[in-house]
Amino acid sequence: MRLLRSGAAVLCGLAAFATAGCGLSASPADGLRFQAPPGWRPSPGVLGFMQFWRPPSGAREVLMIFKSPKKLSSNDVYSSANMQGAFKNVTVLRKQTMQICGNQRALFVQGRATSRNDTESNVDIVITEVSGTSYMAMYLRPIDAAANPQAEAALHELCAKS
C-alpha cells in the first residue's frame, strides 16, 4: 500500500511538472496578433520570453519576438553600443516613433549589422508596450535580399488580440 501511495505521488509530481513544463516552450506571441509569414518554421518558445522563425527556403533571414520581463526604453535596445553584444558592428540608420495597431505608440529602428562571421544584414526592429509589458520584434535579412513583406508586416502587429 505504501508503494502505491509513493508511486501515485511520483506520478502526480510528474504530471504537475509536465503541465508546468508546457510554459517552458510557450511563445511570447501568445495573445498578440503577431504572426510570422506562412510556412516559416518556429523555434520552440523560450520560457515565453523569446522565439524566432526561419523561412522554409533556408535563406539567411530570421524573424524574432522578445517579451521583456522589464519595461524597455529606446536606450536599452536601439543604441549601437547595446546592440554590439549580438553583432560585431551595428550602425543605426533610422529611428522614429510610429503608431501601430491604430493608435498604439511604438519605436522603429532600421540598421545595418555585421555578425561575428562578417555577414552583413539589414535589421528592422519595433518595440512597443502591450498591457504594461514591453515587446520587441526584429527582422534580419542579408543586405542584398529584398524584404519579405509579410515579415515586415509582422513587426507592426505587436498588438493584443481583440
Secondary structure, DSSP 8 states (H G I E B T S, - for coil): -HHHHHHHHHHHHHHHHHHHHGGGG--TTTTB-----TT-EE---BTTTEEEEE-TT--S-EEEEEE-SS---HHHHHSHHHHTTT-SEEEEEEEEEEEETTTEEEEEEEEEEE-TTS-EEEEEEEEEEETTEEEEEEEEEETTS---HHHHHHHT--SB--
